[in-house]
């Protein structure tokens, strides 16, 4: 197949597309995580409680499951419009983000957050597919850079939101004869009254959401322009994203070069690998601050600091993966990561059992867990594509595994944390780390036995050239 553009032009557009996807992941990290710091303001604007609002926020998960399935179908059927799909989804995400702080109804807020989750997963499938097609066997470093963007976006959110968050003031509740009324104009009221009512003043979170939505919309326009002026997404050899029918989408042999048993085995292992990897990340980040405060007697600020430290090393791990991906075998990277996260979880359990410097040890091992967990998602995606061709539906399987893992592990942690003991937090970390280690080692055994799909492609090309001679 002839290339659709000269090699220098292809390499230049490949770098441009990759950088724009990196910026897209930064924006996704921001518009998905800005809900957290502004949750109190959204509660007041919708005149609801945290329970109702948390149910609305869970709309992201509903949108994510739908988006992963829709994304896989769209990419496998209309892969030639990959840039346009990303552009439309970013437009929808930007519009929903802008509208969230304007909503006064919990149901509407939940619907808007669901649109964000839907757009995120379609962009996730399309963006990962684009990187894998553009870079092929060289995709390790770009894949880590892509997902580093999400961590950067998460770290930027507090900087964007904090200047616009409301300040807390107190209205005194004044006792006038036999009745207690709130009246700031009452001359008998003083700020030193025993009882007062907290009131949020000066909320301008609309601007924070706008700051996040505007660059997202700008990137949407960029990808729409890409669809018009650039050639379709293809690799260095000129192969475009293949169009597949429904039967081919659902057949594991499609990804595994016609070997259905190998495809089914590998995708089964990949599913459980991502289930426990993402489950580990989600439950640990959700409960790390709570465990630090409840069990280790950290102050709330100290608990927030250790949570932030986790995200810093999480992003650092992806940065290291980007820096070393070009030089280190993807199998070695995966083995280092799964061994590192298991040994970190094991160390956390040992120091907890023997009560050895619990505060300092918790800091150290939490940072190490973040360092090794961070690159496991991009490493796992490229590892799978290194051995089988990851189609849109292949990436959908990975996204669904992550969603199931996040939901199940967080739910289990939420139950046993109170029903059994707070220390179950470190026990679940060890269980997830052990399962990830076992499944990761099994994956590498299967992968080594079948070899790289890129080597098989090269062998096929050599055979074709010999037959022509």
Rosetta blueprint (number, residue, H / E / L):
1 X L
2 X L
3 X L
4 X L
5 X L
6 X L
7 X H
8 X H
9 X H
10 X H
11 X H
12 X H
13 X H
14 X H
15 X H
16 X H
17 X H
18 X H
19 X H
20 X H
21 X H
22 X H
23 X H
24 X H
25 X H
26 X H
27 X H
28 X H
29 X H
30 X H
31 X H
32 X H
33 X H
34 X H
35 X H
36 X H
37 X H
38 X L
39 X H
40 X H
41 X H
42 X H
43 X H
44 X H
45 X H
46 X L
47 X L
48 X L
49 X L
50 X H
51 X H
52 X H
53 X H
54 X H
55 X H
56 X H
57 X H
58 X L
59 X H
60 X H
61 X H
62 X H
63 X H
64 X H
65 X H
66 X H
67 X H
68 X H
69 X H
70 X H
71 X H
72 X H
73 X H
74 X H
75 X H
76 X H
77 X H
78 X H
79 X H
80 X H
81 X H
82 X H
83 X H
84 X H
85 X H
86 X H
87 X H
88 X H
89 X H
90 X H
91 X H
92 X H
93 X H
94 X H
95 X H
96 X H
97 X H
98 X H
99 X H
100 X H
101 X L
102 X L
103 X L
104 X L
105 X L
106 X H
107 X H
108 X H
109 X H
110 X H
111 X H
112 X H
113 X H
114 X H
115 X H
116 X H
117 X H
118 X H
119 X H
120 X H
121 X H
122 X H
123 X H
124 X H
125 X H
126 X H
127 X H
128 X H
129 X H
130 X H
131 X H
132 X H
133 X H
134 X H
135 X H
136 X H
137 X H
138 X H
139 X H
140 X H
141 X H
142 X H
143 X H
144 X H
145 X H
146 X H
147 X H
148 X H
149 X H
150 X H
151 X H
152 X H
153 X H
154 X H
155 X H
156 X H
157 X H
158 X H
159 X H
160 X H
161 X H
162 X H
163 X H
164 X H
165 X L
166 X L
167 X E
168 X E
169 X E
170 X E
171 X E
172 X E
173 X E
174 X E
175 X E
176 X E
177 X L
178 X L
179 X E
180 X E
181 X E
182 X E
183 X L
184 X L
185 X L
186 X L
187 X L
188 X L
189 X L
190 X L
191 X L
192 X L
193 X L
194 X L
195 X L
196 X E
197 X E
198 X E
199 X E
200 X E
201 X E
202 X L
203 X L
204 X L
205 X H
206 X H
207 X H
208 X H
209 X H
210 X H
211 X H
212 X H
213 X H
214 X H
215 X H
216 X H
217 X H
218 X H
219 X H
220 X H
221 X H
222 X H
223 X H
224 X H
225 X H
226 X H
227 X H
228 X H
229 X H
230 X L
231 X L
232 X L
233 X L
234 X E
235 X L
236 X L
237 X L
238 X L
239 X L
240 X E
241 X L
242 X L
243 X L
244 X L
245 X L
246 X H
247 X H
248 X H
249 X H
250 X H
251 X L
252 X H
253 X H
254 X H
255 X L
256 X L
257 X L
258 X L
259 X L
260 X H
261 X H
262 X H
263 X H
264 X H
265 X H
266 X H
267 X H
268 X H
269 X H
270 X H
271 X H
272 X H
273 X H
274 X H
275 X H
276 X H
277 X H
278 X H
279 X H
280 X H
281 X H
282 X H
283 X H
284 X H
285 X H
286 X H
287 X H
288 X H
289 X H
290 X H
291 X H
292 X H
293 X H
294 X H
295 X L
296 X L
297 X L
298 X L
299 X L
300 X H
301 X H
302 X H
303 X H
304 X H
305 X H
306 X H
307 X H
308 X H
309 X H
310 X H
311 X H
312 X H
313 X H
314 X H
315 X H
316 X H
317 X H
318 X H
319 X H
320 X H
321 X H
322 X H
323 X H
324 X H
325 X L
326 X L
327 X L
328 X L
329 X L
330 X H
331 X H
332 X H
333 X H
334 X H
335 X H
336 X H
337 X H
338 X H
339 X H
340 X H
341 X H
342 X H
343 X H
344 X H
345 X H
346 X H
347 X H
348 X H
349 X H
350 X H
351 X H
352 X H
353 X H
354 X L
355 X L
356 X L
357 X L
358 X H
359 X H
360 X H
361 X H
362 X H
363 X H
364 X H
365 X H
366 X H
367 X H
368 X H
369 X H
370 X H
371 X H
372 X H
373 X H
374 X H
375 X L
376 X H
377 X H
378 X H
379 X H
380 X H
381 X H
382 X H
383 X H
384 X H
385 X H
386 X H
387 X H
388 X L
389 X L
390 X L
391 X L
392 X H
393 X H
394 X H
395 X H
396 X H
397 X H
398 X H
399 X H
400 X H
401 X H
402 X H
403 X H
404 X H
405 X H
406 X H
407 X H
408 X H
409 X H
410 X H
411 X H
412 X H
413 X H
414 X H
415 X H
416 X H
417 X H
418 X H
419 X H
420 X L
421 X L
422 X L
423 X L
424 X H
425 X H
426 X H
427 X H
428 X H
429 X H
430 X H
431 X H
432 X H
433 X H
434 X H
435 X H
436 X H
437 X H
438 X H
439 X H
440 X H
441 X H
442 X H
443 X H
444 X H
445 X H
446 X H
447 X H
448 X H
449 X H
450 X H
451 X L
452 X L
453 X H
454 X H
455 X H
456 X H
457 X H
458 X H
459 X H
460 X H
461 X H
462 X H
463 X H
464 X H
465 X H
466 X H
467 X H
468 X H
469 X L
